[in-house]
């Protein structure tokens, strides 16, 4: 049994270095594909570079994002990192307003 111990260790290292990361990459790729297929017009999204926008149109391999009113930019679908929740759906806000935001009046009357 002692003669096979180094062989068993090498086999375990091969599994840890090649098989497990390959499974992780496959799972991440499947999640990215599901995200890209779930995109709909009007969905708020964030790109891999951190740019926030709203999906204006969907094409075969690209997506048009409205990044400001009247400003539309085209990105490859793979650039979409996540679909964001609409601003009004954030817990603790009323009608899309943030009660603790700067510029509001506090309880003691200071601005």
C-alpha positions in Angstrom: 0.0 0.0 0.0 2.9 2.4 0.8 4.2 2.0 -2.7 0.9 3.5 -4.2 0.7 6.4 -1.8 2.6 8.9 -4.1 0.5 7.8 -7.1 -2.7 8.4 -5.1 -1.4 11.9 -4.1 -0.6 12.8 -7.7 -4.1 11.6 -8.8 -5.8 13.7 -6.2 -3.7 16.8 -7.2 -4.8 16.2 -10.9 -8.4 16.2 -9.8 -8.0 19.3 -7.7 -6.0 21.3 -10.3 -8.0 20.4 -13.4 -11.3 18.8 -12.8 -12.7 21.0 -10.1 -11.9 24.3 -11.8 -13.3 23.0 -15.1 -16.6 22.3 -13.3 -16.6 25.8 -11.8 -16.0 27.4 -15.2 -18.8 25.4 -16.7 -21.2 26.5 -14.0 -20.3 30.2 -14.4 -20.7 29.9 -18.2 -24.1 28.4 -17.7 -25.2 31.2 -15.3 -23.9 33.8 -17.8 -25.8 32.2 -20.7 -29.0 32.1 -18.6 -28.6 35.8 -17.7 -28.1 36.8 -21.3 -31.2 34.8 -22.4 -33.3 36.4 -19.6 -32.6 40.0 -20.8 -35.8 41.9 -21.6 -36.4 45.4 -23.0 -36.7 47.8 -20.1 -34.6 45.8 -17.6 -32.1 47.8 -15.6 -28.6 46.3 -16.0 -24.9 46.8 -15.1 -22.1 46.0 -17.5 -18.8 44.4 -16.6 -17.2 47.9 -16.5 -19.7 49.1 -14.0 -21.9 51.2 -16.4 -25.6 51.2 -15.4 -28.3 51.4 -18.0 -31.6 50.2 -19.2 -32.0 47.7 -22.0 -33.4 49.6 -25.0 -33.2 46.8 -27.7 -32.0 43.3 -28.0 -30.2 41.9 -31.1 -28.5 38.6 -32.0 -25.2 39.2 -30.3 -25.6 42.7 -29.0 -27.8 44.7 -26.7 -28.6 48.4 -26.8 -28.5 50.2 -23.5 -30.0 53.6 -22.7 -27.3 55.1 -20.4 -28.9 58.5 -20.1 -32.2 59.9 -21.5 -31.8 59.8 -25.3 -28.3 58.3 -25.2 -28.1 54.7 -26.4 -24.9 52.6 -26.6 -24.5 49.2 -28.1 -22.7 46.4 -26.1 -22.0 42.8 -26.8 -24.3 40.6 -24.7 -21.4 39.2 -22.7 -20.7 42.6 -21.3 -23.9 42.5 -19.2 -22.8 41.4 -15.7 -26.1 41.5 -13.9 -29.7 42.6 -14.0 -30.4 45.2 -11.4 -33.5 45.7 -9.4 -35.6 48.8 -10.3 -34.9 51.8 -8.0 -38.4 51.9 -6.5 -38.1 48.2 -5.3 -35.3 49.0 -2.8 -36.4 48.1 0.8 -36.7 51.2 3.0 -37.6 53.6 0.3 -40.9 55.2 -0.5 -41.8 56.0 -4.1 -38.1 55.7 -5.1 -37.0 58.3 -2.6 -34.2 57.7 -0.1 -35.2 59.3 3.2 -31.6 59.5 4.3 -30.3 61.1 1.1 -28.3 64.3 1.3 -30.1 67.5 0.7 -33.2 66.6 2.8 -34.3 68.2 6.0 -33.5 66.3 9.2 -35.7 66.2 12.3 -33.9 69.1 14.0 -34.4 71.4 11.1 -30.9 71.5 9.8 -30.1 71.0 6.1 
